[in-house]
Amino acid sequence: MSDQKQELLNYIQAQLGELDQIHDQAEKALNAVQGKDHVTKWKRKVVEGLAPYVSPAYLQRVTNDWLETTYFVGDVFDELADEVDMCRRHLKKLAKEVQTSGIP
């Protein structure tokens, strides 16, 4: 595996850990609004962090999915959970794609 692939996989793993921490802290503090703010900031940071690794087309797709999509389900904690799950799925899918097909 190339160094760049391994760096990207390490980055993805670190971001999955950060995402779990943000979500756990929001649930423990019973503050979903603050949690959503932290997730939004985290998403922007991750999109910027992916830029050196992935293609511009992939980066645009992640930007559209992450930064331009919102969830409205009525319950702020459910919205936060949906957003966290979406980000987690994307990162895990990206990791699998890097391992099987290479960097998109």
C-alpha positions as CSV (number, residue, x, y, z in Angstrom):
1,M,0.0,0.0,0.0
2,S,1.4,3.4,-0.9
3,D,2.2,6.0,1.7
4,Q,-0.5,8.3,0.5
5,K,-3.2,5.6,0.8
6,Q,-2.0,4.7,4.3
7,E,-2.0,8.4,5.3
8,L,-5.5,8.8,4.0
9,L,-6.7,5.7,5.9
10,N,-5.0,6.9,9.1
11,Y,-6.8,10.3,8.6
12,I,-10.1,8.6,8.1
13,Q,-9.7,6.5,11.2
14,A,-8.8,9.6,13.3
15,Q,-11.8,11.5,12.0
16,L,-14.1,8.6,12.8
17,G,-12.8,8.7,16.4
18,E,-13.3,12.5,16.6
19,L,-16.9,12.1,15.2
20,D,-17.7,9.5,17.9
21,Q,-16.3,11.8,20.6
22,I,-18.4,14.8,19.4
23,H,-21.5,12.7,19.3
24,D,-20.9,11.2,22.7
25,Q,-20.2,14.6,24.3
26,A,-23.4,16.1,22.8
27,E,-25.5,13.2,24.1
28,K,-23.9,13.3,27.6
29,A,-24.4,17.1,27.8
30,L,-27.9,16.8,26.5
31,N,-27.1,19.6,24.1
32,A,-27.9,18.5,20.6
33,V,-27.7,22.1,19.2
34,Q,-24.1,22.5,20.4
35,G,-23.4,19.0,19.1
36,K,-24.8,19.9,15.6
37,D,-22.5,23.0,15.7
38,H,-19.5,20.9,16.5
39,V,-20.4,18.3,13.8
40,T,-20.8,21.2,11.2
41,K,-17.3,22.5,12.1
42,W,-15.9,19.0,12.1
43,K,-17.4,18.4,8.6
44,R,-15.8,21.5,7.2
45,K,-12.4,20.5,8.7
46,V,-12.7,17.0,7.3
47,V,-13.6,18.2,3.8
48,E,-10.6,20.5,3.8
49,G,-8.4,17.6,5.1
50,L,-9.5,15.3,2.3
51,A,-8.6,17.8,-0.4
52,P,-4.9,16.8,-0.7
53,Y,-5.9,13.2,-1.2
54,V,-9.0,12.8,-3.3
55,S,-10.0,14.0,-6.7
56,P,-11.8,17.3,-7.2
57,A,-14.9,15.5,-8.3
58,Y,-15.0,13.3,-5.2
59,L,-14.3,16.3,-3.0
60,Q,-17.2,18.2,-4.6
61,R,-19.5,15.2,-4.0
62,V,-18.6,15.1,-0.3
63,T,-19.0,18.9,0.0
64,N,-22.5,18.6,-1.5
65,D,-23.5,15.7,0.6
66,W,-22.0,17.0,3.9
67,L,-22.2,20.7,3.8
68,E,-25.3,21.3,1.7
69,T,-27.5,18.6,3.1
70,T,-29.5,19.0,6.2
71,Y,-31.8,16.7,8.1
72,F,-35.1,17.8,9.5
73,V,-36.9,15.1,11.4
74,G,-38.4,17.1,14.2
75,D,-36.1,15.9,17.1
76,V,-32.8,17.7,17.3
77,F,-31.1,14.6,18.8
78,D,-32.4,12.4,15.9
79,E,-31.2,15.0,13.4
80,L,-27.7,14.9,15.0
81,A,-27.7,11.1,15.0
82,D,-28.7,11.0,11.3
83,E,-26.0,13.5,10.4
84,V,-23.3,11.6,12.4
85,D,-24.4,8.3,10.8
86,M,-24.3,9.8,7.3
87,C,-20.7,11.1,7.9
88,R,-19.6,7.8,9.4
89,R,-21.0,5.8,6.4
90,H,-19.2,8.1,4.0
91,L,-15.9,7.8,5.8
92,K,-16.2,4.0,6.1
93,K,-17.2,3.7,2.4
94,L,-14.2,5.9,1.5
95,A,-11.8,3.7,3.5
96,K,-13.1,0.6,1.9
97,E,-12.8,2.1,-1.6
98,V,-9.2,3.2,-0.8
99,Q,-8.4,-0.3,0.3
100,T,-10.0,-2.1,-2.6
101,S,-9.8,0.3,-5.6
102,G,-7.5,3.1,-4.6
103,I,-8.0,6.8,-3.9
104,P,-11.0,8.2,-5.7
